């Protein structure tokens, strides 16, 4: 059944602030019930979930942080690794009194969600991974280029009026030609607009370089997916994703045999923007029809002892082994 969403302004759910380890962290919080944490992608902010938060808050306590270096959070010279983000998320949830949660992560945020589940399995009830990073090496050439030295200067140049006009013309052309990039170009341009100054751009580049180099993504969770065998997982992808190809969805689904996979035909890298009603219905159904993941020290120990062979069975090459 289709879910109708009312128009929502970004400030419908106010930002709140907490200082953790000396840095201000911004987040949105609404509703009551089981905790649902929405984690945005690189260069984005909690505002990306604005249209969904009020509806999800009917049955959940929704927490949508601005990751450090993003949105209204501080942008220090700091550790922007995926593991550091998982730690920061744990600390924010701790001060908010949230012991366990279902994590919804988009793109880079999906990688943070998986890393959180790896580091804190006892606090992870479910995973909803939306066009997630960390399950394949391929990534759009634009992000590979942005990881190179001098990328901050290129990002700065994109803010110049002449470059802005040229980029706008290019975006329109890609849309008119019906390319996959045309599907995502408007959202990607919004990310460029969200980097108004050198501090923001530096934080973006440092975060990107933690997970991407010229060859593609350098962080993968596929080799540890066997540890999620008791964590209900929903994979959501757009069939025309120009940032992370839809083939990654099928690879992740194969590595997580009990996961659910939903492909949004015709959608790009932001399927929850393309069809928010369908996305909301999927999340509500998923959280309502699955039990929270189970975790025990003994099971975790046994999985670690046997996981290498289970990886081989599903075609995932164990890391550290020479495949050449």
Residue, then its C-alpha position, 0 to 999 in steps of 0.5 A: x500500500x502506498x504511503x502518502x507523505x506531506x511536504x516537510x521543510x528541513x527545519x520541521x525537526x529542529x537540530x539539537x547539539x551535544x559536545x562530545x570530546x570537545x566537538x559539537x555534534x548536531x543531530x535531529x531527534x523525534x518521536x518515541x518507541x524503538x530507536x531508528x538511527x538515520x546515517x547520511x552519506x559523505x558530504x551530506x547531512x541529516x537534512x537528507x532525511x527531512x521528508x521521512x523523519x516525521x512519518x518514521x517518528x510515528x512508531x520510532x524514536x528517530x535520531x539523525x546525526x550530522x556526522x562530524x565534519x558534516x552539516x552543522x557539526x564541527x569540522x575539526x582536523x580529526x580522525x574521519x575513518x569509518x571506525x571513528x565515525x562508528x565510535x562517535x555514533x556509539x558515544x552520541x547514542x550513549x549520552x542520549x540513553x539509547x542502548x540498541x537501535x536499528x541503523x539506516x545508512x545511506x552510501x558512506x553512512x551504510x559503511x558506518x552502519x556496518x562498521x558499527x554492527x561489527x564493533x558493537x554487535x550487542x547494540x545493533x538490532x537491524x541494518x537498512x543499507x541504502x546504496x551502501x559503500x563498503x561492498x565493492x571497489x567500484x565508485x564513480x570516477x568523480x569521487x576517485x578524482x576528488x580523493x587526489x591531491x589538490x581536490x580541495x582546490x577543484x571543489x573550491x573552483x566549482x563554487x565560482x559563478x562561471x564554473x557553476x554555470x558550466x556545471x549546471x549546463x552539464x547537469x541539464x545535458x546529462x538529465x536530458x540525455x537520460x544518463x545514469x549520471x543525470x539521475x543523480x546529478x541534482x542531488x550530487x550538485x546539492x552536495x557541492x553546495x553543502x561545502x561552502x568554505x575551506x573547512x567544510x571542503x577539507x573535512x569532505x576530502x579527509x573523509x573521502x580519502x579514508x575510504x576511496x583512492x584513485x583505484x576505487x573503494x579501499x574499505x570492504x565489509x564483505x569479508x566480515x558479512x558472516x558476522x551479521x548472520x543473525x542481524x536482519x538486513x535490508x538492502x535498498x538500491x537504485x537500478x541506475x545508481x551512477x555512484x555505486x553500481x547496482x551490482x554491489x547490491x547483488x554482491x552484498x545480498x550474496x554475502x548475506x543470504x538471509x538479507x532482503x533486497x529491494x531494487x528501485x527501478x529507474x532510481x539513482x543513488x538516492x532511492x529514498x528521494x526518488x520514491x520516499x513513500x515506497x522507502x518508508x513502507x519498506x522500512x516500516x514493514x522490515x522493522x515490524x516483521x523482523x526480530x532484533x538481532x541476537x548476539x552472544x560472546x560464545x556465538x561471536x567467538x565461534x563465528x570468528x573461528x569458522x568464518x574464514x571457511x564460510x567466506x570461501x563457501x560464498x565466494x568471498x576471498x579472505x583478506x590477507x590471502x594472496x589470490x594472485 
